[in-house]
């Protein structure tokens, strides 16, 4: 594993989705860590070492958007994912400061491109194609 590769931290309460994203990210050359909740991530301080966060918008416990919005301005960029494709979910993700909102299921290449764009500060995205 390349210790210089960017670290992507995934928070999703769906274990199969987390596992699939971990495999996709590592196959693309990223380092990846997964957590089942924002509480588990915060307890581990994983948000402080991440180059990008991938957050499920609707989690058990504290939701991804409200947690991300509470972080200091120096936080890593975030890509929000959700099975809900409604305008309220998209708006919630973007108002929290997310770089992208991608509706599940999504294309792996689009997902990886959204992460790259988030890390380099490119234009924000509001939905998968």
N, C-alpha and C positions, 0 to 999 in steps of 0.2 A: 504494500500500500504506500502510495506517495504521500508522505507527511506534509508536503507543501501544497497538496491539492486543497481546494476550497472545501470547507466543512459545511454541509447542508444538514440542518436539523429538521426532522419531520415530526409533527405532533398530530396524530390521528388515532381516534379510539377504535378504529376498525383494524384489527391486527393483520388481516390479509392485505389490506391496502398499504399499511405501513411496510410490510415485508416486500410487497411488489415495488414500492417506491425506493426502498433501500437497495434492492437488486438493480433497478434501473439507474439510480444515481451512481452506484459503485461501478457498474458496467460503463458508464459515461466518463469515469475517471475522477469522480468526486469522492471525498470521504463522507460518510453518512452516519447519522445516529438517529434513532427513533424513540419516541416517547408516546405513551398512551393518553397523557393529559398534560395541560400546561402546568398543573401543580407538580407533576413529576419532573418536568423540565426545569421549573424554577428551583426545586429542591436540589437539583444536580448542578445548577448554574450553567447549564448547557447553552442558554441564550447569550451568555457573555463571550463564548468562544466561537459561535456560529458566524459564517460568512453570509448565510441566507437562511431564513426560516420558512418552512412550509407548514402552514397551519390549517387544520380543518376548522371551518368557520363555526360549525355546530358540534360542540363536544359536550360530553357529560361533565358536570361541574362548571367551572368558569369557561365561557366560550373563547375561541381564539381571538376574535376581534376585540372584545373588551380587555382581555389580558394584554394584547399587543399595544393597544392604545394607552395602557398604563405605564408602558416602558419609557425610559428617558429617550430624548431625541437622538442619542448616540446609538440607538438600537440597530441591529442588522436589518436589511430589507426583508420584506415578507411577501410570500406568494400564498394567497388563500385558496383553498380548495373546498368544494361542497357539493353534495348530491342535490342540493336545492338550487334551482336556476332562476329564482324569482328576483325581480328588481330590488326588493328590500334586502336580500342577502348580498347582492352585488354592491349596493350602496353602503351597507354596513362594513363590508371589507375595505372599500375604498376610503370611507370616512375615518376608519381606524388608522389609516396611513399605509395600507397595503399597496404593494407595487402592482400586483395582478390578482385577478379573481378568475379561477378556472373551474368550470362545472364538470363534475364527474358524470360519466366516464370521460376521459380525455386522451388525446393523442400524446404518446410519450415524447415525440420530437417537439411538439408545441410546449409541453411541460418543461423540458430541458431548456428550450429557447427562452421561456419566460423566466427561468432562474438566472440564466446568463444575462438577460436584459435587466433584471432586478439588481444584480450585483454590479453591473456597469452603469446603472442609473438611466437607462434608456426610457423611452416613453412608457407610461403605465398602460396596462391592458385590463379590460373589464370582463372578458369572457372568452372561452375557447371557441374556435371556429365551428 
